Amino acid sequence: MPEILVLLVALAAAGGLVLRPLWSTVPDTGADPGEADAAALRHRVAIEALRDVETDRHAGSLDDAAYAEQLARAEERAATTSAALSEGDASPLAPPARRGRRGAVVAAGLIGAVLLGGWFVPGAGIANRTVVNQELADSEAAEAARQQRIADLQAALAANPRDTATLSALADAHLSGSGGEDLVRAAVALQLLIALEPERADAYERIMTAYLRAGDHANARAAHDAYQELDTADPVEVAFFDGLIALRGEDDSRAAQEAFDRFLELAPDDPRAAMIRGLLDEAAGS
């Protein structure tokens, strides 16, 4: 909001420069019509220069300093040509008593439109490209860090293949990726983890997630069947994965509804409850 106030003050000052010499009634001084027309042409060129500055700004060819400098020069030139236009306002193109006032309104309106347009219209140049490039750089840096983390964990696992903490961390590092290869490697790490710790419920939950993300619903169901036999299995998670597999992989809307109803009965305040209600509606509709 302070930036808008500063803009309005600047706009008022620029408008004052234009309006002060033009607003009053201009007497017929018998000025040369050709000179009056030339003054009008110079003023139109000055207004076009203002527009060109804004166009260059949005195109990204002007940085902040160059934009401010060129805008100041263009505004000063427009104010000067407006004043010159008012001094020669006895042109036969319009009655002297009305032409100055109309010229003032038009000039002020054009300058206002250019200034406000430059303020409120989103730029499409250097600034926006910088934001996009920064987001890309951040994403690439995060991926590089993830790959380094995977390499470090693999090295640690080579030194101690039975380190379940390292296997679990390696599975999570692969699950944080988005590619199919990452999902396969996450599933392999979790299979090894389950082989070392058969009662590890969180490993089953993560391997079902990996299978579902990969679209491997048959293995997801097999892992679910083994999971629900565990003494450590969470009934809420049993219902959650049962419903997802039935709905997404087996096209069994009735089994999905039963699983989702069971989930909501067991955990009505679970953070996933709203999502489950949406899936329940989807299952009921199908």
Long-range contacts (C-beta under 8 A, 24 or more apart in sequence): 3-119, 4-119, 7-115, 7-116, 7-119, 10-115, 11-111, 11-112, 11-115, 11-116, 14-75, 14-79, 14-111, 14-115, 15-108, 15-111, 15-112, 17-79, 17-82, 17-83, 18-78, 18-79, 18-82, 18-83, 18-104, 18-107, 18-108, 18-111, 19-104, 19-108, 21-82, 21-83, 21-86, 21-87, 22-82, 22-83, 22-85, 22-86, 22-100, 22-101, 22-103, 22-104, 22-107, 23-100, 23-101, 23-104, 24-100, 25-96, 25-97, 25-100, 25-101, 26-86, 26-87, 26-89, 26-90, 26-96, 26-97, 26-99, 26-100, 27-90, 27-96, 28-90, 28-96, 29-90, 30-90, 31-87, 31-88, 31-89, 31-90, 31-91, 32-88, 33-91, 33-92, 33-93, 35-88, 36-85, 36-88, 36-89, 36-90, 36-91, 36-93, 37-91, 37-93, 39-81, 39-84, 39-85, 39-87, 39-88, 40-85, 40-91, 40-93, 42-81, 42-84, 42-85, 43-78, 43-81, 43-82, 43-84, 43-85, 43-107, 45-81, 46-74, 46-77, 46-78, 46-80, 46-81, 46-82, 47-78, 47-107, 47-110, 47-111, 47-114, 49-74, 49-77, 49-78, 50-74, 50-75, 50-78, 50-110, 50-111, 50-114, 51-114, 54-114, 54-117, 54-118, 57-118, 57-123, 57-125, 58-118, 58-121, 58-123, 58-124, 58-125, 59-124, 59-125, 60-123, 60-124, 60-125, 60-126, 60-127, 60-128, 60-129, 61-125, 62-125, 63-126, 71-118, 75-111, 78-107, 78-111, 82-107, 146-173, 146-176, 146-177, 149-173, 150-174, 162-196, 164-193, 164-196, 164-197, 164-200, 167-192, 167-193, 167-196, 168-193, 168-202, 168-203, 171-203, 171-206, 172-206, 175-206, 175-209, 175-210, 180-214, 183-210, 183-213, 183-214, 184-214, 186-210, 187-211, 187-214, 187-219, 199-230, 199-231, 199-232, 200-232, 201-227, 201-230, 201-232, 201-233, 201-234, 201-237, 204-230, 204-233, 205-234, 205-237, 205-241, 208-241, 208-245, 212-241, 212-244, 212-245, 212-248, 212-249, 215-249, 217-245, 217-248, 217-249, 217-250, 218-249, 220-245, 220-249, 221-245, 221-249, 221-250, 235-262, 235-266, 236-263, 236-266, 236-267, 236-270, 239-263, 239-266, 240-272, 240-276, 243-276, 243-279, 243-283, 244-279, 247-279, 247-282, 247-283, 253-283, 253-284, 253-286, 256-280, 256-283, 257-283, 257-284
